[in-house]
């Protein structure tokens, strides 16, 4: 489709990602999952290659390539290792509130560090009692002279413990619902900030997920992101732009899993011939490949439209763009789950054992149906855009 013809820059970036994935990511994927360790070595490589700042404007030290490019990078890495892909997607989620809603001073101060990878950002929205109902948060921020004082606990925070800066959403005017929420940048050494429980997860085991606790945590008043009371809108405007990154991660997992299964089917012989020759199995693969292709166009369309609107200076994306963003996350997440589950099936016992990557891919796929809004929340968002 003409609309998705990649630019020369995007093609060159993709070539570089593919080479790096083959040489450095794929050989590490199994170990990263087994040890449950964040791959700092790969983060450094991604930083050197400019992958972490692909969607940060050049004036702030990034590549200025846009969201679609960031999604392409994420997708490519996820074909081999979903945890490593989350290094790119997590960077995008972490820096987007500042990029779209921060003051010039804050952007100058932090965006170049996020672009170069010197700083890792994190996004602090979810709380133990405020998941899908993000507006039901109880973290509070109270003004005290030239400072804000934050109290509360955020949970399931990607990059928790290794992030240099957390974007924390907190109630500044209790009683005003989502209109009383504001956003703040909290640096890792802010007094009163501590890291709580580290989660032991089913998948994406090479990504760190923790509680982030604020106990009379003091930050400079200048670290407020956007106007007072605009924090919830900023969180939603961020998720409209970052759900495609999760979709890209999901799509990459699906592609990696199908690729593995297809190669296996060509080699594996039963009843005297490769199992790839059995029509029942070919039909399964044909359906999965079609699902992947459909999901891919939805993702690329959503990211392209979000890019065009961001370039035109929109903070809140149009209803069409918001709807497509939720749709691509819904579709790609479900495709990842279906493809990985069926890929395990196609490979039988070899799909189920830890020696091969499919069982990891199936575990990794599951999170894409949960984070950055569950598949149920995506339906709420899509329905809202259709009927509002
Ligand atoms: N962009 C900008 N602002 C938005 C917005 C968007 N896409 N969607 C909502 N807002 C702002 C608007 O100010 C809106 O008020 P108006 O509609 O009057 O303009 C306000 O937020 C309230 O919106 P809404 O009524 O839709 O809020 P709800 O509390 O009903 O929230 C859902 C709806 C469920 C969609 C929201 O809470 C959500 O996305 N939850 C999931 C959160 C999530 O993804 N968590 C994962 C965290 S990251 S791992």
Boltz pocket constraint, residues with backbone or C-beta under 6 A from the ligand:
constraints:
  - pocket:
      binder: B
      contacts: [[A, 123], [A, 125], [A, 126], [A, 131], [A, 132], [A, 133], [A, 134], [A, 135], [A, 156], [A, 178], [A, 232], [A, 233], [A, 234], [A, 236], [A, 237], [A, 239], [A, 240], [A, 315], [A, 316], [A, 317], [A, 322], [A, 370], [A, 371], [A, 372], [A, 373], [A, 374], [A, 377], [A, 380], [A, 381]]
      max_distance: 6.0
